[in-house]
Every structure is written in structure tokens, then in C-alpha cells.
Amino acid sequence: MTTYAPHTRKAALLALAAAAVATALTGVSAPTARAASEAHAASAPPLAWKPCAKPDGPAAQECAELPVPLDYADPYGPRVTLAVSRLRSDRPAARRGTLLVIPGGPGGSGVQRLTQKGKALSAELAGAYDLVALDPRGVGGSTTASCGLDPADRRLDTLRSWAGPDGETGENAARARRVADACARNGGAVLRSLTTANQVRDIDRFRQALGERKLSAWGTSYGSYVGAVYAQEYPHRTDRWVLDSVGDPDPARLARGWLANMAQAADDRFPDFAAWAADPARDAEGLRLAERPEQVRPLFLELAARLDREPMESDVAGTPLTGNRLRQALQNALYGDALFPGLARLMREAGDPAARPALPPALAQPMTDADAAVMVGVICNDVRWPKGSAGYEEAVAADRAAHPLTAGMPVNITPCAFWKDRPQEQPVRITAEGPSNVLVIQNLRDPSTPYFGALKMREALGARARLVTVDHGGHGVYLGNGNACGDRTVTAFLTTGHRPAGDTRCPA
């Protein structure tokens, strides 16, 4: 739902007229949306905090709502509401500032991530920060958009464009066009506002409402890109900045390039699963898949190919286990070692003709319409994608041959190929201009944001950053994979300001 600010349209028009006169007289351009946001800082109202303890989350967690402009170029116009959350320092004497937790996605909930990580963060940081987070517009408790998609079009394994059994892309193209058309009909101004640039402005409005001159931050996955853009746009508002599991920030590689990178990333990560699945320790668990690690990959590929031909009835009526659902289950499981048992169990069930495999929760049901809208909306609104369906079948065929585990999905067509609205702004280029207060931390074998992309972020930031490379697999490093060296390095930076003198590595 959008609301209108109490300020009058007349005041907005006068402000715009004054800017136009100033431009005519001085030759200086009118303020950008970023400058307008800062100029209207006083319009960020105080936050009315109330208890919002979540299941399994910190008992002291608080929640509030923050109104922000739907369009920052029209600061007195319609507004959307952001759900925000806070966990105050339990040691006020030790508190040195406020740390923003930036979720991944697009589509991750900051409020939920604070619930999940709040206890561990509070213990690790020993009261050095109030911990805060927000649900980006379009997500969770914030104002959401709807594309009105059919349930079949908002399943994870259909929004991810897995090609047909022989690499055909006709059905993918038809679905991509259908999703784009539905979003154009139903999404409206809220959907069009779902961009990285607006999330960055929303974060700065949150900072203003908190009354903080600067923020520290921990951004993970897509949230690390959001954090990098914020640090580029508002460098004087950053304190200690942690970017965890990052992608290539080159504007020519955004979104489409990130997706394409997942093919090689899955190949880099799969040996970790293969070694685990062939370990004799799995015998006691009934999950050992092969005698040797090198046998696991052909087993997976054989199972997926058979399920392409002969899908199996699963434990969810009307949702069979197909080859592509098995491939998507692999993509999900590569994110963390703790997910390996579920994938091994699914593979064992897939190899038993009498079984009814239990689908992982992420594949058992469609995602909500709001989640689907934000998942496609941000990537299609941020950057321009090649239009139409030409060339995708050839790209998929080449990628299937080079990377069979992902079977061409990372280079296949998406709704962005038929998106009706052009991006309103150019992507921000990350540069070495700004304070040297960034710590980048990255797993060597990340299945989503691969190491070679993280090196591009490190290169772009130059002397502003240090890179900590962790010899581990999975997505998410800090407080995520149990690597004591990585955790210790980030904690020391956030609590003392100490960073390694140069780029450094943490052993397995």
C-alpha cells in the first residue's frame, strides 16, 4: 500500500521550481535523488519501536515501520512502508555504533536475518553495536508488489530457467514472456521502484531515522553488492564495512553475468559434496553414494537424465521429481555443508524405483507472488537485458556441454528479455574513491558468487579494501561455515577497527 506524505504538492513544486531557477542562473544541475534524500533528512520521522520477538530469535528484538518515498525524485509524493528491526546493545558502555545487517536476494528479509543471526552477532561483537535491519521494499513486512503469476510460474525451478531435456528453450521463452506481461499489467509503480538504487536510498533514510551520522554494515551475497553501492554513493556515511560473498560489480556483468557465473561456480563447489558423499563415515548414516568421490558426479548426471525421461511421483501430489528439480536441489544444497545430507537422501530415493522421493521444502510449493515479483523485479529493473529470445538455445547448448551440472540454466532466457520498462538509472560503478574501511571476505568455492567474481570486486575497490580468502566451500562466510580464522578476522575489524595489512588467507 502506498500513502501520501503530509507535505503539500505546492511545496514540492516550489522546490522543483527553485532548483530550475538555480540551474538557469548558475549552470549547476538540480539535485540528484541522493542529494534530495539528504536535503530532506528531516522528513525521516522518529521510529516508534515496539517488541517483536520472533520464534527462536532474540527476546529483545524490536520492530518499527519507516515510511519512505515511492520515488525519491518526488520526495513529497506517494510513500511506501519499510519494516525495520533493532536489537540494542546489551552493554551500553561498550557500544560504539550501529551495525546494519543487509540480506541477500534480491528478496531476502533483513528482519528475518536479524532474527536468525542476532544472538550470534550479539555474542560475537560483545555489545559493540546496536544491530539493525530492514526488509527491502517488496519484501516481507514492507510494502510489496504483485505480478499476479500463476502458481506454476512462481516455482523456484521455473523462475530459474531450466531448459527442456534436450536443451530446448521454447517453453522457457513462453514462460518468460508470460511473467513479464503479467508484471507489466499488475506490478504498477511499486514493482517499478524495486531497484538496488532505491534500496540504497532507503538504507540512508533508515540511517537518518536512527539519528546516526554513520553506519557500519555486514552485507552478504546480493546484500554485499547493495553495501558496495551504498559505500560508493554515501562514502562519508560509512564506518566499518564488511562485504561477505560478493559478486563481480562491473556494470556490464550485473545480474545476467552473476547468473552466468553460477555454472562454473557449481563445478568448483561440487567436489566438496562428492568427497562428503563418498566418505565411509556416510555408511553409518545410510547416505554414502559411491566408493570414490569421482563416481558421484556421473551418478548425479545419470539420475538427472533418467528423471528427464521418466519423472518420479514425489511426496507432493502433482509435483513429480524431475531432472530439473533434482538439479535445482543440487544448487540449493551446494550453499552449505549442512544441506548435503538432504541432497544425498534425495539422490538415494531417486535411485529407488519403489520410492516416493521427499521434495525439499523450497521445491515442494510455489513461492508467494510477492517473493516472485521482487526476485524478477530487481534484476530486470536494474539493468537492460538483451531483448527477445534469439540466441538463447545456442547459448544453452554450449553451456550444457561445458557445465552439465547446471545444464544451461545460468545462460537461459529470463523474464528480463521481455521486460516492458527500461531501467530508470545506470548502474553505479564501484571505484577506489572513498575511505579505506572495507573488508571483503570470500569462500574459495562459492556456488553462487564465485571467487573469480569476488576478485573483481576487490580490484574495483582498490586501496579501500582488504580481501580475506577462506579455504572453504559454500555461500556465506562470517558466522556461517565455522571457519574460526574468518570469523575472528571480521570480528576484530568490527570491534577494534583492525584489518589485515594486506590481503590474507584463512586455511580450511
Secondary structure, DSSP 8 states (H G I E B T S, - for coil): --EE-SS-HHHHHHHHHHHHHHHHHH------HHHHHHHTGGGS-----EE---TTS-TT-EEEEEEEESSTTSTTSEEEEEEEEEE--S-GGG--EEEEEE--TTT--HHHHHHHHHHHHHHHHTT-EEEEEE--TTSTTS--------GGGGSHHHHTT---TTS--HHHHHHHHHHHHHHHHH-HHHHHT-SHHHHHHHHHHHHHHHT-S-EEEEEETHHHHHHHHHHHH-GGGEEEEEEES-----TTTTTHHHHHHHHHHHHHHHHHHHHHHHSGGGGGGT----SSGGGHHHHHHHHHHHHHHS-B--SSTT--B-HHHHHHHHHHHTT-GGGHHHHHHHHHHHT-TT------HHHHS---HHHHHHHHHHHHHHS----SSTTHHHHHHHHHHH-TTTTTGGGS--GGGG-SS--SS------S-S-S-EEEEEEEE-SSS-HHHHHHHHHHHGGGEEEEEEEEESS--TTTS--HHHHHHHHHHHHH----SS-EEE--
